[in-house]
Amino acid sequence: MCRRRRRGTIGPVSIHPPQGSFDLTGRVALVTGASRGIGRAIAAGLARAGAQVAVASRTRETLEGVVREIGEDRALAVVADVTVAEDNQRMVRETVDHFGGLDVFVAVAGVNRRKRIVDVEPEDYEFVVGTNLRGLYLGCQAAVRAMAPRGGRPSGKIITVGSLATVQGVSVGMSAYAASKGGVGTLTKQLAIELAPEGIQANCIAPGFILTDLNRNFLGVEPRRSWVISRTPAGKFGAPEDVAGTAVFLAAPASDYVTGQIIAVDGGYLAGSDWG
């Protein structure tokens, strides 16, 4: 007996994801702050997923190590300072000239100076906000201009990197940092709205306490270590590679209907603590 499907219902759904939904083969990515830590891990993760990757930071020596790790046939080192408008334009131009296009832009470069607000000098504020927010804005602007529609599919992915300070207040001495990272979250939402008609998605990753070589001497000592772990449901620090997986998802076709989101990679920190 043949049963007709009612109008308005959907038929059988495959339990298998679309072929290549996490495959970045043929995609070109540019990652700032890629010489170490989270940026380096994201660049390597995108490359493992098949992307060709331009890695940018201010120091060529550290970038060359990243290029060797990824493979010189699939990576490009671009020396650039994201606080300089011309450098943002040049790093995008060099990426496009070398690989033939730009599909994914990941803005990781960030800095901090820990001072109570009463002690923050204008130069401190400009250094932090100039890198974390203004530099990110300039990079996104240059990247979007280089992203062109391709055969009807979404034409680009913007991935910003915020922090816990993107969604809540953090520790004393972080006012300039919090101002910059809060701005990153709102800017990302605005980009999602503005760029959706052009087929570009914009999302923000908010890492929690990620242990890197740069912050190991700060986070990895007592009593900070015990404080962080006691308030993180996962019971441990994150690693840069934990953030890389989320970046691959946001860069891939699997996330083509995801935009304007702030995705925490924090071991459950923002969900709340288990007080027993």
Order of alpha helices (4+ residues) and beta strands (2+ residues): beta-alpha-beta-alpha-beta-alpha-beta-alpha-alpha-beta-alpha-beta-alpha-alpha-alpha-beta
